[in-house]
Amino acid sequence: MSPTRHKPYELFYWPGIPGRGEYVRLALEEAGAPYVDVAREREGGMDEMTELMEAGGNRRPSFAPPFLRDGRLVVGQVAAILFYLGPRLRLAPKSEAGALWTHQIELTITDFVAEAHDVHHPVGVGLYYEDQKKEAARRAEDFRSARMPKFLDWFEAVLEANGATKTKPHLVGRSLTYADLSLFHTVDGLLYAFPKASARLLRNRPLVAALHASVRKRPRIARYLESERRQPFNESGIFRHYPELDR
């Protein structure tokens, strides 16, 4: 399916934060695919999103945003959405093995993002950060010293094994995939949340740093990042900057 379709995809995600919905937005933006960010752009969009999560009259409700609607089909969970969109947006390999490997990388990114979120909410997502600051400080120390290096080392190794260079840093094959876009956004989020630790760690992971810089310069991505469609990181999203957690 060509990304030059006329019927827009419908993306459902909370307004006001880039969050997990950003991983889907980046793929749609890079492909130049038409889409509607329903809760932000459509009157009554929040109500429509809520209805799709209610199990009453919906046999396949999404647990939480983001989810994507394409005609009658609704797909939830970031990795599943991108697995669906990848071949349609020409952001995934054509071979089964390549498509599954890209999906595996995306699932690993999902794990990394979950751990980044749990730094500031280690006890419970229903509690405020202020209610768990002591636990968050301890979790942050482990994340900075052990978990971030472990994940970044793996991505660096994947890039190296793929023959990536600083001028052509791709995780899979020789062209951009949605996994590259997702790693870009994850690194971007880490640079916001943990600027000191991230800058220090990226100095020794040159291919990951090159991928981040390369994606940022892509024409459609660069225009998107400068547009009003790009929502800034803030302390309500997944990646939050609390200086005391970046010591």
N, C-alpha and C positions, 0 to 999 in steps of 0.2 A: 504493500500500500504506500502510495506517495505521500510525503509530508506536506504537499501542496494541496491538500484537501480543502474543501470549502466549509464543511460542517465543523464547527468548533468542538473540541473536547471540553468537558465540564470538570473542573477541578474543585473539590470541596475541601476547604481547610479553614482553620480559625483565622480571622483577620487580625492584624496588629503585630504579628510575629512571623519571621521567615519560617522557623520551625522545620518540621519534617516535610511540609508541603513544598519547601524550596527545592528539594531534590527533584521533584517532579517538574516544577517550574523551569528549572535550568535545562532539562532535557527538551521541553516544549519550546523554550526560547532559542536554544541552539539550533533546533530543527526548523525554526520559523513556522511552527505549526499553530494554527488558530486555536485559541482556548479562552474560556471564560473562568475567571477566578470567582466562583459563584457567590460565596459569602461576602466578598469585598465589593463586587461589581453589580450584583443583581438585587433589586428590591425584593425583600422577602427571602433572600438567599440563606440567611441563618436558619430560618424556619424550615426551609427546604432541606438543608443539611441535617437538621435534627430529625426530621421525619424519616430520612433514609437510614438513620441509626436506630430507629425504633423497631422492635421485633414484632409488634402487633400484626400488622398486615404485610410485613416484609419477610419473605422466606429466607433471604440471605442478607441480613443487616450487617453493616460494617461496625466493628467494635469502636473505632474512633477514626477521625480524620488523620491523614488525608485519604480520600478515595476519589476515583476517577470514573466518570460516566461517559461511555461512548455508545450512543444510541440506547439500546435496552440493557447493555452490559455495564455492570458496576464492578470495579476492581478496587479492593482495599489493600493496605499495607504497601509501604514504599517499594520494597524489593519486588513484590508481585506486580505493582503498577509499571515499574520500569522494565520488568521482564516482558510484560505485554507490549509496552510502547517501543521497546528497543528495536525490533525489526521493522516496525511501522514508521519509525522516525529515522531509520538507517543509522542507528546508534548502537548496534549489536552485530556480532559476527553472524554470518549466514549458516555456518556449520553448527550442528547440534552440540558438539564438544565445546566449541568457542562460546556459544550462547550460554551453556551451563557454567562454564568457567567464569564468564562475566557475572552471571547471577551469584555464583559462590563469592566472588569478590564483593559484590554489593551486600550480601548477607553479613560478611565480615565487617563492612563499614557500618551496617546497622548495629552490630554488637558494640563497635567502638563508640558510636553516637550514644547508645544507651548508657555506657559507662561514663561518658562525659557528662550526661545529664545527672546521673546519680551522685556525682561529686557534690553538687549543691543540694541534693535531696536524698541523702543516704538512708534516712530512717523511714520516711514515707512521703509519697507525692502529695498527700492531702495536708501536710504540714507546711507552714511557712519556713523559708530558709532560716529566719531568725530563731525558730524553735529547734534547730538542729545544727547550729553553728559549730559546736564542739566536735560533733561527729563528722561534719563536713570538712573541717580542717584536717582531721586524721585521714579521711578518705582522699582529700586532695593531695596530701603528701605521697600516698601510695600511687595515685594516678599519675602524678608528675614524674616520680622516680622509677616506677616499674611498668605501669600499664601503657602510658603514652609511648615510651621507648619500644615496648614489645610490639605494639601495633604498627608504629612507624617503621620499625625494622622490617616487619613482614612486607609492608607495601614497597619499601625500598628494594627488597629482595625480589619481589614479583616484577617490578620494573626492570631490574637488572637482568633477570632471567628472560624477559621478553625482548631483550636487546635495546632497551630504551636508551636514549641519549638526552643530553640537556636541550637539544634543539627539537627532538621528537620523543617526548616522554609520554608513552602510552602504556597502560596496564595490560592491554590485550591487543595483539596484532599490530598493524601499522597505521591504524586510523583511530580517531576519537570514538570512544564508547561512553555510554551513560555512567559506567564505573569511574571514568576519568572525571566527569563532571561532579560526581558524588564525592570523590576524594577531594577535589578542589574545595567544595563547600565545607567539608568537614575540617580541612586545614584552615580555611578562612574562619570558621567558628572557633577553632582552638586558638588562633592568633588573637581573636577578640577576647576570649575568656581567660586564656593563660598566655599573655603576650611575652612575658619573660621566659617561661619554660619552653614555649613553642619556638621562639626565635633561637634559643640555645640548642634545642634538639634538631631543628631543621638544618643547622649549620653542618651537621654530620650526616644528613640524609639528602644529598644534593639532587637526586632524581625526583624525590617527592617535592622538594622545593621548586624544581624546574617545572614539574607538572602544574603546580599551583600557579606559577607565574605565566605559564603558557596558556592555560585555560582563561585566565583573566584577560589576556590580550586578544582572544578570539573576537572577531568583529561583532557578532550578534550578542555574545556574552558581555562584551565591553559596553555596548549600547544599553543593554538591559541593566547592568550594574549602575549606570548613570541615570537611569530613568526612575520615575515615581513608582513604577511597578515593583522595584526592588525595595523590600522593607528592611530597615536596619536591624541589626542585632540589638537586643535590649534585655533587661533583667526579668522578662516574663517568658522567655523562650528556653530552648534547650541549652544553648551556649550563653552563659551569664558571666559577666566580669565582676568578681568580688576580689579586690586587691589582696585581701588577707589569704586568699586561696592560691595565690601565685607567688608566694614568697620563695 
